[in-house]
Amino acid sequence: MAEHILASLAQIITGLIKDMGYFGITILMALESACIPVPSELVMPFAGYMVSAGAFGFWQIVLWGTIGQTIGSIITFWIGATGGRSLLEKYGKYLLIRTDHIHHADRWFERYGHKVVFFGRLVPIIRTFISLPAGMSKMSFAKFVLYSVIGIIPWTAMLAYLGFYLGENWYILKTYFHGADVIIAVAIVGCIAYILYNKARK
């Protein structure tokens, strides 16, 4: 089932990039950073393959991919800063999240937020959603954009280079990244379950 979904998604992504060029890359990467399930692990490697085929320039796809991710991240940051916080304050109690937890997260993000945003951009799954808590914690917008871009560029360039290097075999990357996504998702769920268990005991 998952393989069929990935294959269908890859077909849509490659079609958009072929039809829309650099603009298609920008749109797709913006959607991913806006928490819409469009994997950059398919977008940028295919764009890299198109570089090897002579259709695109390498640094051009890195530039437009970075711009797209930055736009999507800003949108998600804004959602977190405007609506996400109020929702969490109102309904967080049902997830065992109290107001003092939110204030603690604010202080933690104020102190370490730039590091969290930077390193979060280099980790699958987390990189997609890191903008939400950054916005909810009222992190400095200028710092958020700066460290987002610094983290986005190496990730985007790496995926593009892998696609360029593998050429027509770019699609094999989906297997490795899909496995990494599963491992990280399981780890996140495990951490959340552990935290909720401890909170419930207390």
N, CA, C and O of each residue as an XYZ file, in Angstrom:
808
protein
N       0.831     -1.205      0.000
C       0.000      0.000      0.000
C       0.870      1.261      0.000
O       0.668      2.171     -0.804
N       1.845      1.294      0.924
C       2.733      2.449      1.006
C       3.532      2.625     -0.281
O       3.756      3.747     -0.737
N       3.960      1.506     -0.861
C       4.726      1.565     -2.108
C       3.875      2.150     -3.230
O       4.362      2.931     -4.047
N       2.601      1.766     -3.263
C       1.696      2.271     -4.308
C       1.492      3.777     -4.154
O       1.474      4.516     -5.139
N       1.337      4.224     -2.900
C       1.157      5.650     -2.645
C       2.400      6.436     -3.063
O       2.298      7.483     -3.702
N       3.577      5.917     -2.694
C       4.832      6.575     -3.065
C       5.004      6.650     -4.582
O       5.446      7.666     -5.119
N       4.645      5.554     -5.265
C       4.768      5.526     -6.723
C       3.851      6.558     -7.370
O       4.245      7.251     -8.308
N       2.624      6.654     -6.860
C       1.673      7.635     -7.395
C       2.148      9.055     -7.122
O       2.053      9.931     -7.982
N       2.662      9.270     -5.912
C       3.154     10.584     -5.536
C       4.354     10.978     -6.385
O       4.478     12.126     -6.811
N       5.233     10.015     -6.624
C       6.413     10.281     -7.452
C       6.004     10.663     -8.873
O       6.626     11.522     -9.497
N       4.964     10.022     -9.371
C       4.489     10.321    -10.724
C       3.961     11.756    -10.807
O       4.212     12.465    -11.782
N       3.231     12.170     -9.774
C       2.699     13.537     -9.741
C       3.843     14.552     -9.641
O       3.861     15.560    -10.348
N       4.791     14.264     -8.753
C       5.916     15.181     -8.532
C       6.757     15.347     -9.795
O       7.070     16.469    -10.193
N       7.120     14.234    -10.423
C       7.954     14.314    -11.623
C       7.216     15.022    -12.758
O       7.824     15.755    -13.538
N       5.906     14.800    -12.846
C       5.117     15.467    -13.882
C       5.097     16.974    -13.691
O       5.239     17.729    -14.652
N       4.919     17.415    -12.441
C       4.894     18.852    -12.149
C       6.240     19.505    -12.461
O       6.297     20.597    -13.025
N       7.317     18.823    -12.086
C       8.651     19.397    -12.329
C       8.938     19.470    -13.825
O       9.511     20.449    -14.302
N       8.547     18.452    -14.554
C       8.751     18.466    -16.005
C       7.950     19.581    -16.673
O       8.433     20.245    -17.590
N       6.718     19.775    -16.198
C       5.830     20.757    -16.822
C       6.134     22.190    -16.388
O       6.023     23.117    -17.191
N       6.516     22.377    -15.124
C       6.634     23.723    -14.566
C       8.075     24.152    -14.290
O       8.318     25.311    -13.951
N       9.027     23.239    -14.430
C      10.428     23.591    -14.263
C      10.770     24.033    -12.849
O      10.328     23.430    -11.871
N      11.568     25.099    -12.753
C      12.016     25.584    -11.445
C      10.835     25.999    -10.557
O      10.866     25.812     -9.341
N       9.804     26.560    -11.181
C       8.632     26.986    -10.411
C       7.948     25.786     -9.765
O       7.438     25.878     -8.648
N       7.941     24.667    -10.471
C       7.367     23.441     -9.908
C       8.139     22.972     -8.691
O       7.544     22.530     -7.708
N       9.473     23.065     -8.748
C      10.313     22.702     -7.596
C       9.975     23.590     -6.408
O       9.836     23.107     -5.284
N       9.844     24.894     -6.659
C       9.537     25.845     -5.591
C       8.206     25.528     -4.932
O       8.109     25.517     -3.704
N       7.184     25.273     -5.731
C       5.849     24.976     -5.193
C       5.877     23.704     -4.351
O       5.345     23.683     -3.241
N       6.489     22.652     -4.868
C       6.515     21.368     -4.172
C       7.274     21.463     -2.851
O       6.839     20.907     -1.842
N       8.398     22.160     -2.855
C       9.173     22.288     -1.623
C       8.472     23.190     -0.609
O       8.613     23.002      0.599
N       7.718     24.168     -1.104
C       6.933     25.019     -0.202
C       5.827     24.200      0.456
O       5.553     24.369      1.644
N       5.198     23.324     -0.299
C       4.139     22.475      0.257
C       4.690     21.572      1.342
O       4.052     21.385      2.378
N       5.882     21.004      1.115
C       6.469     20.127      2.128
C       6.716     20.881      3.431
O       6.415     20.369      4.509
N       7.259     22.084      3.340
C       7.568     22.857      4.538
C       6.322     23.445      5.189
O       6.376     23.938      6.316
N       5.196     23.391      4.472
C       3.927     23.843      5.041
C       3.153     22.658      5.615
O       1.933     22.720      5.772
N       3.876     21.576      5.926
C       3.317     20.380      6.581
C       2.357     19.593      5.692
O       1.503     18.862      6.193
N       2.495     19.742      4.386
C       1.721     18.941      3.437
C       2.643     17.823      2.947
O       3.778     18.088      2.549
N       2.160     16.567      2.972
C       3.050     15.417      2.696
C       3.563     15.313      1.263
O       3.139     14.449      0.494
N       4.482     16.212      0.924
C       5.189     16.148     -0.358
C       6.663     15.946     -0.020
O       7.341     16.911      0.332
N       7.172     14.735     -0.117
C       8.546     14.467      0.356
C       9.628     15.117     -0.503
O       9.692     14.909     -1.715
N      10.475     15.907      0.152
C      11.618     16.502     -0.551
C      12.565     15.415     -1.032
O      13.354     15.629     -1.953
N      12.481     14.232     -0.397
C      13.334     13.098     -0.779
C      12.987     12.561     -2.167
O      13.739     11.765     -2.730
N      11.859     12.989     -2.717
C      11.508     12.663     -4.099
C      11.711     13.873     -5.010
O      12.157     13.738     -6.150
N      11.378     15.050     -4.496
C      11.431     16.267     -5.316
C      12.863     16.593     -5.753
O      13.146     16.695     -6.946
N      13.751     16.753     -4.788
C      15.101     17.208     -5.112
C      15.955     16.159     -5.833
O      16.707     16.526     -6.736
N      15.873     14.861     -5.474
C      16.634     13.882     -6.255
C      16.198     13.828     -7.718
O      17.032     13.674     -8.610
N      14.884     13.956     -7.965
C      14.447     13.960     -9.359
C      14.950     15.209    -10.073
O      15.366     15.147    -11.230
N      14.908     16.347     -9.373
C      15.439     17.577     -9.964
C      16.934     17.414    -10.250
O      17.433     17.899    -11.265
N      17.648     16.726     -9.344
C      19.064     16.453     -9.568
C      19.288     15.577    -10.786
O      20.234     15.787    -11.547
N      18.426     14.607    -10.967
C      18.498     13.763    -12.159
C      18.304     14.598    -13.422
O      18.979     14.388    -14.430
N      17.360     15.555    -13.352
C      17.111     16.419    -14.505
C      18.332     17.299    -14.809
O      18.552     17.689    -15.955
N      19.114     17.605    -13.783
C      20.371     18.329    -14.009
C      21.328     17.460    -14.821
O      21.965     17.928    -15.764
N      21.415     16.175    -14.434
C      22.313     15.260    -15.155
C      21.860     15.064    -16.597
O      22.665     14.745    -17.471
N      20.553     15.259    -16.839
C      20.028     15.116    -18.196
C      20.148     16.414    -18.992
O      19.795     16.460    -20.170
N      20.649     17.469    -18.343
C      20.871     18.732    -19.031
C      19.680     19.673    -19.041
O      19.715     20.698    -19.722
N      18.617     19.347    -18.294
C      17.411     20.173    -18.311
C      17.502     21.368    -17.361
O      16.949     22.429    -17.648
N      18.195     21.202    -16.232
C      18.299     22.251    -15.214
C      19.760     22.515    -14.877
O      20.653     21.760    -15.263
N      19.982     23.608    -14.147
C      21.288     23.887    -13.571
C      21.287     23.465    -12.114
O      20.273     23.606    -11.430
N      22.422     22.942    -11.622
C      22.459     22.408    -10.263
C      22.147     23.482     -9.222
O      21.256     23.298     -8.393
N      22.864     24.589     -9.255
C      22.671     25.607     -8.225
C      21.336     26.321     -8.371
O      20.825     26.901     -7.413
N      20.780     26.276     -9.563
C      19.444     26.850     -9.746
C      18.385     26.031     -9.007
O      17.478     26.593     -8.393
N      18.503     24.691     -9.068
C      17.491     23.883     -8.368
C      17.676     23.990     -6.849
O      16.702     23.951     -6.096
N      18.934     24.125     -6.407
C      19.171     24.320     -4.971
C      18.566     25.647     -4.522
O      17.936     25.720     -3.467
N      18.757     26.694     -5.324
C      18.217     28.015     -4.991
C      16.696     27.988     -4.906
O      16.120     28.446     -3.919
N      16.048     27.457     -5.929
C      14.584     27.483     -5.952
C      13.985     26.508     -4.945
O      12.898     26.745     -4.417
N      14.683     25.426     -4.683
C      14.232     24.518     -3.634
C      14.315     25.177     -2.271
O      13.420     25.014     -1.442
N      15.382     25.918     -2.036
C      15.560     26.639     -0.774
C      14.501     27.729     -0.611
O      13.938     27.904      0.469
N      14.240     28.453     -1.686
C      13.205     29.500     -1.634
C      11.845     28.896     -1.302
O      11.106     29.431     -0.476
N      11.521     27.785     -1.947
C      10.241     27.130     -1.692
C      10.097     26.690     -0.246
O       9.063     26.917      0.382
N      11.146     26.054      0.281
C      11.091     25.601      1.671
C      10.991     26.765      2.647
O      10.305     26.676      3.666
N      11.671     27.844      2.333
C      11.620     29.019      3.212
C      10.214     29.617      3.226
O       9.709     29.993      4.284
N       9.592     29.703      2.073
C       8.219     30.227      1.993
C       7.270     29.355      2.804
O       6.472     29.861      3.594
N       7.360     28.042      2.606
C       6.483     27.120      3.342
C       6.722     27.187      4.841
O       5.781     27.102      5.629
N       7.984     27.340      5.235
C       8.325     27.425      6.657
C       7.749     28.686      7.293
O       7.260     28.651      8.422
N       7.809     29.797      6.566
C       7.264     31.058      7.075
C       5.753     30.946      7.263
O       5.209     31.435      8.253
N       5.082     30.307      6.319
C       3.630     30.115      6.435
C       3.299     29.295      7.682
O       2.392     29.642      8.439
N       4.038     28.208      7.889
C       3.798     27.344      9.045
C       4.138     28.060     10.348
O       3.432     27.914     11.346
N       5.222     28.832     10.337
C       5.600     29.634     11.504
C       4.477     30.594     11.861
O       4.135     30.739     13.035
N       3.906     31.243     10.874
C       2.826     32.205     11.085
C       1.588     31.515     11.664
O       0.923     32.059     12.546
N       1.284     30.317     11.163
C       0.143     29.557     11.692
C       0.368     29.232     13.164
O      -0.533     29.377     13.990
N       1.588     28.789     13.480
C       1.909     28.473     14.867
C       1.847     29.697     15.759
O       1.394     29.608     16.900
N       2.297     30.849     15.252
C       2.350     32.074     16.051
C       0.976     32.685     16.266
O       0.745     33.353     17.274
N       0.058     32.462     15.324
C      -1.258     33.110     15.424
C      -2.327     32.195     16.013
O      -2.960     32.539     17.011
N      -2.529     31.037     15.400
C      -3.618     30.169     15.859
C      -3.196     28.988     16.694
O      -3.945     28.531     17.558
N      -1.996     28.488     16.444
C      -1.563     27.258     17.115
C      -1.455     27.404     18.618
O      -1.832     26.495     19.358
N      -0.951     28.521     19.075
C      -0.750     28.719     20.510
C      -2.079     28.770     21.257
O      -2.236     28.142     22.304
N      -3.027     29.515     20.716
C      -4.322     29.631     21.388
C      -5.036     28.283     21.461
O      -5.690     27.974     22.458
N      -4.910     27.492     20.414
C      -5.514     26.157     20.426
C      -4.879     25.273     21.493
O      -5.567     24.530     22.193
N      -3.553     25.365     21.603
C      -2.854     24.544     22.588
C      -3.208     24.981     24.005
O      -3.377     24.144     24.892
N      -3.320     26.294     24.217
C      -3.691     26.776     25.542
C      -5.117     26.363     25.919
O      -5.424     26.140     27.090
N      -5.976     26.264     24.909
C      -7.381     25.939     25.168
C      -7.618     24.442     25.312
O      -8.371     24.003     26.181
N      -6.964     23.658     24.446
C      -7.251     22.221     24.416
C      -6.069     21.350     24.852
O      -6.176     20.123     24.876
N      -4.947     21.980     25.195
C      -3.764     21.207     25.573
C      -3.992     20.317     26.781
O      -3.352     19.274     26.913
N      -4.908     20.723     27.673
C      -5.163     19.932     28.877
C      -5.621     18.514     28.558
O      -5.421     17.595     29.353
N      -6.239     18.341     27.386
C      -6.679     17.007     26.997
C      -5.509     16.122     26.572
O      -5.640     14.903     26.467
N      -4.354     16.765     26.328
C      -3.125     16.030     26.005
C      -2.136     16.082     27.168
O      -0.947     15.803     27.016
N      -2.669     16.447     28.334
C      -1.861     16.570     29.559
C      -0.818     17.665     29.457
O       0.230     17.594     30.099
N      -1.105     18.686     28.644
C      -0.206     19.833     28.493
C      -0.811     21.012     29.240
O      -1.891     21.490     28.896
N      -0.101     21.477     30.271
C      -0.596     22.591     31.068
C       0.035     23.903     30.587
O       0.969     23.915     29.785
N      -0.513     25.005     31.108
C      -0.009     26.320     30.710
C       1.459     26.489     31.071
O       2.226     27.082     30.312
N       1.855     25.959     32.243
C       3.256     26.097     32.644
C       4.190     25.320     31.724
O       5.353     25.690     31.560
N       3.677     24.229     31.115
C       4.473     23.499     30.124
C       4.751     24.390     28.911
O       5.856     24.400     28.368
N       3.722     25.137     28.502
C       3.865     26.016     27.338
C       4.874     27.119     27.630
O       5.711     27.447     26.789
N       4.784     27.699     28.855
C       5.726     28.751     29.229
C       7.160     28.204     29.307
O       8.116     28.889     28.943
N       7.289     26.969     29.784
C       8.612     26.346     29.849
C       9.166     26.154     28.437
O      10.351     26.381     28.192
N       8.304     25.736     27.516
C       8.731     25.565     26.123
C       9.147     26.907     25.524
O      10.090     26.980     24.736
N       8.427     27.980     25.909
C       8.784     29.317     25.430
C      10.206     29.682     25.845
O      11.005     30.147     25.031
N      10.509     29.464     27.131
C      11.842     29.804     27.636
C      12.910     28.938     26.985
O      14.005     29.410     26.678
N      12.581     27.663     26.778
C      13.531     26.733     26.178
C      13.822     27.137     24.731
O      14.974     27.116     24.297
N      12.766     27.507     23.980
C      12.944     27.921     22.596
C      13.665     29.254     22.514
O      14.446     29.492     21.592
N      13.400     30.130     23.488
C      14.079     31.421     23.504
C      15.580     31.248     23.687
O      16.378     32.027     23.166
N      15.946     30.227     24.428
C      17.359     29.999     24.726
C      18.049     29.151     23.668
O      19.188     29.431     23.294
N      17.368     28.114     23.182
C      18.013     27.154     22.271
C      17.312     27.053     20.909
O      17.667     26.212     20.083
N      16.327     27.908     20.688
C      15.497     27.772     19.491
C      16.268     27.750     18.184
O      15.934     26.983     17.282
N      17.313     28.595     18.068
C      18.057     28.665     16.813
C      18.760     27.338     16.511
O      18.861     26.930     15.354
N      19.249     26.663     17.577
C      19.899     25.365     17.377
C      18.877     24.303     16.990
O      19.131     23.464     16.126
N      17.715     24.352     17.645
C      16.664     23.378     17.357
C      16.204     23.508     15.913
O      16.040     22.507     15.216
N      15.995     24.742     15.466
C      15.547     24.976     14.094
C      16.605     24.510     13.096
O      16.284     23.847     12.110
N      17.866     24.860     13.354
C      18.934     24.484     12.418
C      19.059     22.969     12.297
O      19.004     22.432     11.191
N      19.227     22.270     13.430
C      19.424     20.824     13.375
C      18.137     20.093     12.972
O      18.181     19.031     12.351
N      16.995     20.679     13.337
C      15.725     20.069     12.936
C      15.556     20.021     11.434
O      14.899     19.123     10.907
N      16.148     20.987     10.735
C      16.058     21.025      9.269
C      16.816     19.875      8.611
O      16.617     19.596      7.428
N      17.671     19.218      9.359
C      18.499     18.151      8.789
C      17.960     16.761      9.113
O      18.579     15.757      8.760
N      16.805     16.698      9.784
C      16.236     15.413     10.204
C      14.891     15.196      9.510
O      13.995     16.032      9.638
N      14.731     14.083      8.770
C      13.436     13.813      8.134
C      12.298     13.835      9.151
O      12.496     13.534     10.327
N      11.119     14.192      8.688
C       9.886     14.328      9.478
C       9.955     15.569     10.364
O       9.127     16.471     10.239
N      10.946     15.614     11.263
C      11.055     16.758     12.176
C      11.215     18.050     11.388
O      10.644     19.077     11.753
N      11.995     18.001     10.303
C      12.257     19.199      9.514
C      10.970     19.791      8.947
O      10.876     21.001      8.737
N       9.984     18.938      8.702
C       8.732     19.406      8.118
C       7.899     20.194      9.118
O       7.221     21.154      8.750
N       7.951     19.784     10.395
C       7.042     20.347     11.387
C       7.701     21.318     12.375
O       7.005     21.896     13.210
N       9.006     21.509     12.303
C       9.710     22.307     13.311
C       9.241     23.755     13.336
O       9.380     24.428     14.357
N       8.688     24.247     12.227
C       8.240     25.641     12.173
C       7.064     25.911     13.097
O       6.927     27.020     13.614
N       6.215     24.919     13.312
C       5.034     25.110     14.157
C       5.413     25.456     15.602
O       4.987     26.496     16.104
N       6.203     24.611     16.287
C       6.568     24.978     17.667
C       7.405     26.253     17.741
O       7.349     26.979     18.733
N       8.179     26.524     16.693
C       8.959     27.768     16.682
C       8.029     28.972     16.679
O       8.263     29.947     17.393
N       6.980     28.901     15.879
C       6.006     29.987     15.830
C       5.207     30.087     17.114
O       4.964     31.185     17.615
N       4.797     28.944     17.649
C       4.017     28.927     18.880
C       4.806     29.489     20.057
O       4.225     30.075     20.970
N       6.108     29.315     20.042
C       6.952     29.811     21.129
C       7.395     31.250     20.922
O       8.208     31.776     21.682
N       6.852     31.882     19.886
C       7.165     33.288     19.607
C       8.669     33.511     19.415
O       9.214     34.529     19.843
N       9.323     32.559     18.776
C      10.744     32.723     18.477
C      10.943     33.946     17.596
O      10.062     34.295     16.809
N      12.081     34.592     17.719
C      12.389     35.738     16.869
C      12.255     35.338     15.404
O      12.883     34.378     14.956
N      11.433     36.077     14.659
C      11.191     35.734     13.255
C      12.476     35.805     12.442
O      12.731     34.945     11.599
N      13.288     36.833     12.694
C      14.544     36.987     11.942
C      15.470     35.800     12.192
O      16.065     35.267     11.255
N      15.595     35.382     13.457
C      16.435     34.228     13.781
C      15.864     32.966     13.158
O      16.606     32.122     12.655
N      14.536     32.838     13.193
C      13.900     31.655     12.616
C      14.232     31.522     11.139
O      14.625     30.449     10.682
N      14.078     32.602     10.397
C      14.351     32.564      8.958
C      15.831     32.294      8.700
O      16.179     31.486      7.839
N      16.693     32.968      9.442
C      18.141     32.813      9.239
C      18.573     31.368      9.442
O      19.226     30.788      8.574
N      18.212     30.779     10.590
C      18.676     29.424     10.898
C      17.921     28.373     10.086
O      18.427     27.273      9.866
N      16.728     28.709      9.647
C      16.016     27.800      8.746
C      16.766     27.693      7.423
O      17.017     26.594      6.927
N      17.119     28.842      6.859
C      17.817     28.855      5.570
C      19.166     28.154      5.674
O      19.553     27.397      4.784
N      19.885     28.416      6.781
C      21.195     27.785      6.975
C      21.052     26.264      7.042
O      21.926     25.538      6.567
N      19.958     25.780      7.626
C      19.733     24.337      7.699
C      19.150     23.759      6.430
O      19.410     22.604      6.090
N      18.356     24.560      5.721
C      17.696     24.092      4.495
C      18.696     23.868      3.368
O      18.585     22.888      2.631
N      19.666     24.756      3.224
C      20.582     24.687      2.081
C      21.350     23.365      2.002
O      21.351     22.743      0.940
N      22.008     22.903      3.083
C      22.754     21.643      2.953
C      21.860     20.442      2.676
O      22.251     19.542      1.932
N      20.662     20.415      3.265
C      19.735     19.312      3.006
C      19.321     19.300      1.533
O      19.321     18.254      0.885
N      18.973     20.465      1.025
C      18.528     20.585     -0.364
C      19.654     20.237     -1.330
O      19.439     19.520     -2.307
N      20.841     20.739     -1.061
C      21.989     20.476     -1.932
C      22.364     19.003     -1.906
O      22.724     18.439     -2.939
N      22.286     18.369     -0.734
C      22.625     16.954     -0.625
C      21.676     16.096     -1.460
O      22.116     15.227     -2.213
N      20.375     16.345     -1.322
C      19.403     15.567     -2.091
C      19.572     15.793     -3.593
O      19.475     14.859     -4.389
N      19.825     17.044     -3.964
C      20.019     17.360     -5.383
C      21.255     16.654     -5.929
O      21.230     16.127     -7.041
N      22.332     16.643     -5.153
C      23.566     15.995     -5.609
C      23.382     14.483     -5.735
O      23.874     13.871     -6.683
N      22.676     13.885     -4.780
C      22.433     12.443     -4.858
C      21.657     12.087     -6.119
O      21.956     11.097     -6.787
N      20.659     12.904     -6.436
C      19.902     12.669     -7.667
C      20.760     12.842     -8.902
O      20.645     12.078     -9.860
N      21.625     13.854     -8.879
C      22.539     14.088     -9.994
C      23.521     12.933    -10.154
O      23.790     12.480    -11.266
N      24.052     12.463     -9.027
C      25.046     11.392     -9.039
C      24.444     10.067     -9.513
O      25.070      9.328    -10.273
N      23.224      9.777     -9.057
C      22.584      8.499     -9.397
C      21.950      8.511    -10.788
O      21.725      7.455    -11.378
N      21.665      9.703    -11.308
C      21.076      9.790    -12.635
C      19.731      9.090    -12.716
O      18.841      9.360    -11.910
N      19.578      8.202    -13.672
C      18.303      7.506    -13.868
C      17.928      6.608    -12.694
O      16.780      6.180    -12.582
N      18.868      6.326    -11.838
C      18.590      5.478    -10.662
C      18.199      6.295     -9.425
O      18.202      5.768     -8.313
N      17.866      7.571     -9.609
C      17.545      8.456     -8.487
C      16.441      7.881     -7.598
O      16.411      8.140     -6.395
N      15.550      7.114     -8.182
C      14.354      6.661     -7.459
C      14.672      5.664     -6.348
O      13.855      5.467     -5.449
N      15.842      5.036     -6.393
C      16.171      4.075     -5.338
C      16.330      4.757     -3.977
O      16.282      4.095     -2.940
N      16.519      6.069     -3.981
C      16.678      6.802     -2.722
C      15.432      6.737     -1.856
O      15.513      6.813     -0.630
N      14.276      6.596     -2.501
C      13.025      6.594     -1.738
C      12.992      5.452     -0.737
O      12.407      5.588      0.338
N      13.619      4.316     -1.078
C      13.626      3.169     -0.180
C      14.385      3.484      1.103
O      13.921      3.176      2.201
N      15.556      4.100      0.958
C      16.380      4.410      2.124
C      15.743      5.488      2.992
O      15.716      5.376      4.217
N      15.232      6.533      2.346
C      14.631      7.617      3.128
C      13.310      7.190      3.762
O      12.966      7.646      4.853
N      12.572      6.317      3.080
C      11.324      5.821      3.660
C      11.617      5.015      4.920
O      10.886      5.107      5.907
N      12.688      4.226      4.884
C      13.080      3.463      6.074
C      13.483      4.379      7.215
O      13.147      4.123      8.372
N      14.204      5.450      6.892
C      14.604      6.421      7.918
C      13.386      7.119      8.509
O      13.330      7.358      9.716
N      12.409      7.445      7.665
C      11.178      8.089      8.141
C      10.457      7.204      9.145
O       9.973      7.679     10.173
N      10.388      5.912      8.840
C       9.694      4.975      9.728
C      10.380      4.907     11.088
O       9.721      4.939     12.128
N      11.699      4.813     11.073
C      12.466      4.729     12.325
C      12.256      5.980     13.171
O      12.017      5.888     14.375
N      12.346      7.157     12.533
C      12.185      8.415     13.260
C      10.756      8.558     13.785
O      10.547      9.012     14.910
N       9.769      8.168     12.966
C       8.372      8.253     13.403
C       8.126      7.371     14.621
O       7.449      7.784     15.563
N       8.671      6.163     14.604
C       8.520      5.252     15.743
C       9.183      5.838     16.990
O       8.637      5.754     18.090
N      10.361      6.432     16.807
C      11.068      7.043     17.943
C      10.266      8.200     18.526
O      10.184      8.344     19.746
N       9.670      9.029     17.661
C       8.875     10.158     18.135
C       7.648      9.678     18.900
O       7.344     10.184     19.980
N       6.949      8.703     18.338
C       5.764      8.155     19.009
C       6.147      7.544     20.352
O       5.430      7.705     21.340
N       7.284      6.841     20.386
C       7.746      6.241     21.633
C       8.038      7.287     22.695
O       7.683      7.115     23.861
N       8.692      8.379     22.287
C       8.997      9.463     23.232
C       7.721     10.105     23.765
O       7.602     10.365     24.963
N       6.771     10.359     22.870
C       5.505     10.961     23.295
C       4.761     10.041     24.253
O       4.223     10.488     25.266
N       4.735      8.754     23.924
C       4.056      7.784     24.787
C       4.707      7.727     26.162
O       4.016      7.635     27.176
N       6.025      7.780     26.198
C       6.751      7.752     27.476
C       6.443      8.984     28.313
O       6.214      8.885     29.518
N       6.439     10.158     27.661
C       6.136     11.405     28.370
C       4.715     11.385     28.929
O       4.485     11.746     30.083
N       3.761     10.957     28.091
C       2.367     10.902     28.536
C       2.183      9.903     29.677
O       1.402     10.139     30.599
N       2.903      8.798     29.607
C       2.824      7.783     30.668
C       3.317      8.365     31.989
O       2.686      8.182     33.030
N       4.446      9.066     31.943
C       4.980      9.670     33.170
C       4.051     10.751     33.715
O       3.871     10.864     34.928
N       3.461     11.547     32.818
C       2.535     12.575     33.259
C       1.297     11.959     33.894
O       0.792     12.455     34.901
N       0.811     10.875     33.300
C      -0.372     10.210     33.831
C      -0.103      9.622     35.223
O      -0.980      9.654     36.085
N       1.082      9.095     35.442
C       1.455      8.544     36.744
C       1.494      9.623     37.811
O       1.107      9.403     38.959
N       1.980     10.825     37.397
C       2.092     11.906     38.354
C       0.742     12.571     38.619
O       0.661     13.510     39.410
